[in-house]
Amino acid sequence: MIYVVATLTIKPETRAEFIAAATACIAGTRKEPGNIAYDLHESVTDPSRMVFVEQWENAEALVPHRATEHMKTFGRVAVKCMAAPPKIEIITPEKVDVR
């Protein structure tokens, strides 16, 4: 099993656009083979901080995920909405890889 925690800081004025794009991406991702959970959490103290928490059967399931049309569409929107580079943590039993 593998977890991915992606923390994004978005521009406040793009919040609605970001959430709409994320909602569509979440719906598509939850149907993907190997996906166990895929959720977006909004910080209660910082409305510009969004955190995706993902759970996958294995690392191999992430490879096709990155190439899906819903992920590409979300990426085009997210890049316009972000105020800073995202922090991606890939968590396995062996290690935590931060990108």
N, C-alpha and C positions, 0 to 999 in steps of 0.2 A: 504494500500500500504506500501511496505517496500523497503528500499534502502540498498545496501551493498556496501561499499567502501573498497577495499582491496589494501593496498599499500605494494609492494614488492621491496626489493633491491636485485638485482641480480649481480652475478659476471660478469664483462665486457666480459670475454672470452666465456660466455655461452649465450650471447644475442640472437644470431641467433637461437640456439636450443630452447630457451625459447619462442621466438616469434612464431616459427613454432608450438610448442606444444600448445601454447595459442590460435593460430588461429584455430586449429582443435577443441579445447574445446569450443571456442566461437560459432562456427558453430553448434555444437551439442546442446549447451545450449539454443541458440535462438529458437530451435524447441521444447523445453520442455514446458509442460503445466504450466501456471502461470508466465512464463517469459515475461516481457514487453520489457526490454532492457538489453544488456550485452555487454559492450565495454571495450577495453583496450586502455589506454592512456600512452604515453611515455613522460617523463619529457623533456622539451626543454633545461633545465639547467643541468640535471644530467642523462646521458644516462643509468645509472644503476637503475634508479627509474621507476617502472612500476605501474600503478594504474588501477585496474578494477573498473568500476562503473556499478552496477547492479540495476535493478528495477524489483520487483516481485509483483504479485497481493497480496500476503500475506506470512506470515512466514511459513505456512504449505507447501508452494511450495518449500521451501529450503530443506526440509527433503529428498525427493526423488532425488533432484539435487545432493546432496553430495554422493549419492550411484550410480550415473550413471557411465557407463564404461568410457565415455570421460572425466569425472572429475577425476576418479581414474588414468587414463593414464596421464593426465596433472599433477596431483599431484606427480607422480613418477618422472617426468622430473623436475618440479618446485623445488622440495626439493633438487635436485642436483645443481640447478642453483642459489639458494638463498644465499646471503652473510650475511643475518640477518633474524631473525624471522619476519614473516609478521605482519602487523598491520591491523586488521579487525574491521571495524565499521559497526554496524547494526543499521540503523536509522529508527525509527518508529515515528508516531506522539507523542507517549508518552515519548520516551527517545532515547538517543544515547548510545548504548552498545559498549564499546571498548574491543577487545580481543587481 
